[in-house]
Amino acid sequence: MDVAERIRAEGPNLTAAERRVAAVILDSPQSVGFGTVADLARAATVGAASVVRLANKLGFDGYTDLQQSVQSELSAQLRPAAERIHEGTKGSVATHATAELDNVRTTLGAVDDRTLDVVVARLADLDRSVLIVSGDASNGVAAQFAHQLEQLRPDVELLGGSPVNVGGRIAVADPSTTALVIDLRRYEQWVLDAQSALLDRGVWTVALTDSVLSPIAQRADATFLVTARAVGPFDSHVGTLALLNLLANGAATELRTSAADRLAAIEHAWRATGALSEG
């Protein structure tokens, strides 16, 4: 498990002082990766002994071991596909199946039910527009989600295009809007900038990202963690798609009556124009 997963697993067993240390680790991993025990203790306003006790509770052999793990995670977030390709193997179908099934299980297994209920309720609130911001790598699954959600309700938009278009759209966004921000490690700067602009507008954001250490998660009102491990050089987006399907299905359940009418109208238009062929 990575550091964030260990903290989540041990959360109920942590003392108040240890929770403060854990919060600093999650909020400022860089300070842990390159700071001393005294630096972390000072940032958390606890004694050095609390830092060491937390490291031991998380299964590390002292602070140095914890620090090395954080450094490894930070390094992994910055490694491009051009480097990872040398580590990958062709792999069998079974190997890929195991990896992708694990991505789905781990991603959906990490979903907090209360967070899910809150996000679904906002997506199903017809008085709130929905904006979706996605990095390029996850744009395909984000577009699919936007298309599905737009069939269930109005006022859904996938942001993209030039900085002029993105900035202008956010500048007039209603503060009641719900925004989904989707991106994984080596986060695109325009996505981070867009999230900052949304927060400046008072827009409520939910992050779909790979770690609570990510800058997207640290600034979001709610977060879903995506597992994106792959056999090859590229991150997998199967877990992201499964999570987005979960959100779309939740919204469909909440909007059952109005969504059914909307879907029926769309289906009627397709049939009337002969837009689809059934064989």
C-alpha positions in Angstrom: 0.0 0.0 0.0 1.1 3.6 -0.6 1.4 6.1 2.3 -2.1 7.5 1.8 -3.7 4.1 1.8 -1.9 3.2 5.0 -3.1 6.3 6.6 -6.7 5.6 5.6 -6.4 2.0 6.9 -5.0 3.1 10.3 -7.1 6.2 10.6 -9.4 5.0 13.4 -6.4 3.9 15.5 -4.5 7.2 15.3 -4.2 9.6 18.3 -5.1 13.2 17.8 -1.4 14.1 17.5 -0.8 11.4 15.0 -3.7 12.5 12.9 -2.2 16.0 12.8 1.1 14.5 11.5 -0.9 12.4 9.0 -2.7 15.5 7.8 0.6 17.3 7.1 1.9 14.3 5.2 -1.2 14.3 3.0 -1.3 18.1 2.5 2.4 18.6 2.0 4.2 15.4 0.9 7.1 17.4 -0.5 7.9 18.7 3.0 8.0 15.1 4.2 10.0 13.8 1.3 12.8 16.4 1.8 12.4 17.5 5.5 13.5 16.2 8.8 11.6 14.7 11.7 11.9 18.1 13.4 10.4 19.8 10.4 7.4 17.5 10.2 6.8 17.7 14.0 7.0 21.5 13.8 4.5 21.7 10.9 2.1 19.4 12.8 2.7 21.2 16.2 3.5 17.9 17.9 6.6 16.3 19.4 9.1 14.3 17.4 8.0 11.2 19.2 4.5 11.5 17.6 6.1 11.5 14.2 8.1 8.3 14.9 5.1 6.6 16.4 3.0 7.4 13.4 5.7 6.0 11.0 5.7 2.8 13.1 1.9 2.5 13.1 1.9 2.8 9.4 4.3 -0.2 9.1 7.5 1.7 8.4 10.8 1.1 10.1 11.0 4.6 11.5 10.9 8.1 9.9 13.6 7.4 7.3 11.6 4.5 5.9 8.5 6.7 5.7 10.4 9.4 4.0 11.8 7.1 1.4 8.4 5.8 0.6 7.0 9.4 0.1 10.1 10.2 -2.1 9.4 7.1 -4.2 5.8 8.1 -4.7 6.7 11.6 -5.6 9.3 10.3 -8.1 6.8 7.8 -9.6 4.3 10.6 -10.3 6.9 12.4 -12.5 8.2 9.4 -14.5 7.1 9.6 -18.1 5.9 6.8 -20.3 9.3 7.0 -22.2 11.0 5.7 -19.0 8.3 3.2 -17.9 8.3 1.5 -21.3 11.7 -0.1 -20.4 10.1 -1.8 -17.4 7.0 -3.1 -19.0 6.6 -6.6 -20.4 4.3 -7.8 -23.1 2.3 -9.8 -20.7 -0.3 -12.4 -21.3 -4.0 -11.8 -21.6 -4.3 -13.2 -18.1 -1.7 -10.7 -16.8 -3.6 -7.7 -18.3 -6.9 -9.0 -17.1 -5.6 -9.3 -13.6 -4.2 -5.8 -13.7 -7.4 -4.2 -15.1 -9.7 -6.1 -12.8 -7.6 -5.0 -9.9 -7.9 -1.4 -11.1 -11.7 -1.6 -11.1 -11.9 -3.5 -7.7 -9.5 -1.1 -6.0 -11.1 2.0 -7.4 -14.6 1.1 -6.6 -13.6 -0.4 -3.3 -12.1 2.9 -2.2 -15.4 4.8 -2.8 -16.8 6.3 0.4 -20.6 5.8 0.4 -21.3 9.2 2.0 -19.1 11.0 -0.5 -20.8 9.1 -3.3 -24.3 10.1 -2.0 -23.3 13.8 -1.9 -21.8 13.8 -5.4 -24.7 11.9 -7.0 -27.2 14.3 -5.3 -25.3 17.3 -6.8 -25.1 15.6 -10.3 -28.9 14.9 -10.1 -29.8 18.5 -9.0 -31.2 20.1 -12.0 -30.7 23.6 -10.5 -27.0 23.0 -10.7 -25.0 23.0 -13.9 -22.2 20.4 -14.3 -18.8 21.2 -15.7 -16.2 18.5 -16.4 -12.5 19.3 -16.6 -10.2 16.5 -17.7 -6.6 16.0 -18.7 -5.9 14.8 -22.2 -5.2 11.2 -21.2 -8.5 10.8 -19.5 -10.5 13.0 -21.9 -12.0 10.0 -23.7 -13.7 8.5 -20.7 -14.6 12.0 -19.5 -16.3 12.7 -22.9 -18.2 9.4 -22.6 -19.4 10.4 -19.1 -20.4 13.9 -20.2 -22.4 12.4 -23.2 -24.2 9.9 -20.9 -25.0 12.5 -18.2 -26.2 15.0 -20.9 -28.7 12.4 -22.0 -30.0 12.2 -18.4 -30.2 16.0 -17.7 -29.5 19.4 -19.2 -26.6 21.8 -18.5 -23.7 19.4 -18.8 -20.4 20.6 -20.4 -17.0 19.1 -20.9 -14.6 22.1 -20.9 -11.8 22.2 -23.4 -10.2 24.2 -26.2 -8.0 27.2 -25.9 -7.3 29.0 -22.6 -9.5 31.8 -23.9 -12.5 29.4 -24.1 -11.8 27.7 -20.8 -11.1 30.9 -18.9 -14.2 32.7 -20.4 -16.5 29.8 -19.5 -15.3 29.6 -15.9 -15.5 33.3 -15.5 -19.3 33.2 -16.0 -19.9 29.9 -14.2 -22.6 30.1 -11.6 -21.2 29.4 -8.1 -23.8 26.7 -7.6 -22.2 24.6 -10.4 -20.7 21.2 -9.6 -17.4 20.6 -11.3 -15.7 17.2 -11.9 -11.9 17.5 -12.2 -10.2 14.4 -13.7 -6.5 13.9 -14.1 -3.7 11.5 -13.0 0.0 11.9 -12.1 2.0 14.4 -14.1 -1.0 16.7 -13.9 -1.6 19.1 -16.7 -1.1 22.7 -15.7 -4.2 23.9 -17.5 -6.3 21.5 -15.4 -4.8 22.8 -12.2 -5.3 26.4 -13.4 -8.9 25.6 -14.3 -9.6 24.1 -10.9 -8.1 27.2 -9.2 -10.3 29.4 -11.3 -13.3 27.4 -10.4 -12.5 27.6 -6.7 -12.1 31.4 -7.1 -15.7 31.4 -8.5 -16.9 29.5 -5.4 -17.7 26.4 -7.5 -17.8 23.1 -5.6 -15.3 20.6 -7.1 -14.9 16.8 -6.9 -11.6 15.3 -7.8 -11.1 12.0 -9.7 -7.4 11.4 -9.3 -4.7 8.9 -8.4 -3.7 9.9 -4.9 -4.8 12.1 -2.0 -1.3 13.5 -2.4 -2.2 15.0 -5.8 -2.7 18.7 -6.0 -6.2 18.2 -7.4 -7.3 16.2 -4.4 -5.8 18.6 -2.0 -8.0 21.5 -3.3 -11.2 19.6 -4.0 -14.3 19.5 -1.8 -14.7 15.8 -2.4 -12.3 13.2 -3.8 -12.5 9.8 -5.4 -9.2 7.9 -5.8 -8.5 6.0 -9.1 -6.1 3.1 -9.4 -4.5 3.3 -12.8 -1.7 0.6 -12.7 -0.9 -0.9 -16.1 1.3 -3.6 -17.4 2.7 -1.3 -20.1 4.0 2.3 -20.1 0.6 4.0 -20.1 -1.8 4.6 -17.2 -5.0 2.6 -17.3 -8.3 4.4 -17.4 -10.5 1.4 -16.8 -10.9 2.2 -13.1 -11.8 5.8 -14.0 -14.4 4.6 -16.5 -15.9 2.2 -13.9 -16.1 5.1 -11.4 -17.7 7.4 -13.9 -20.2 4.7 -14.8 -21.1 4.4 -11.1 -21.7 8.2 -10.9 -23.8 8.1 -14.1 -25.9 5.2 -12.8 -26.5 7.0 -9.5 -27.7 10.1 -11.3 -29.9 8.0 -13.5 -31.5 6.5 -10.5 -32.1 9.8 -8.8 -33.5 11.3 -12.0 -35.5 8.3 -13.1 -38.7 10.0 -14.2 -37.4 13.1 -15.9 -34.4 11.2 -17.3 -36.7 8.5 -18.8 -38.7 11.3 -20.6 -35.5 12.8 -21.8 -34.1 9.5 -23.0 -37.4 8.7 -24.8 -37.3 12.0 -26.6 -33.7 11.4 -27.7 -34.5 7.9 -28.9 -37.5 9.2 -30.8 -35.3 11.7 -32.6 -32.8 9.0 -33.6 -35.5 6.8 -34.9 -37.3 9.6 -36.8 -34.1 10.6 -38.6 -32.9 7.1 -39.2 -29.6 8.0 -37.4 -28.9 4.5 -36.2 -28.9 1.2 -37.9 -29.7 -2.0 -36.0 -28.0 -4.3 -38.5 
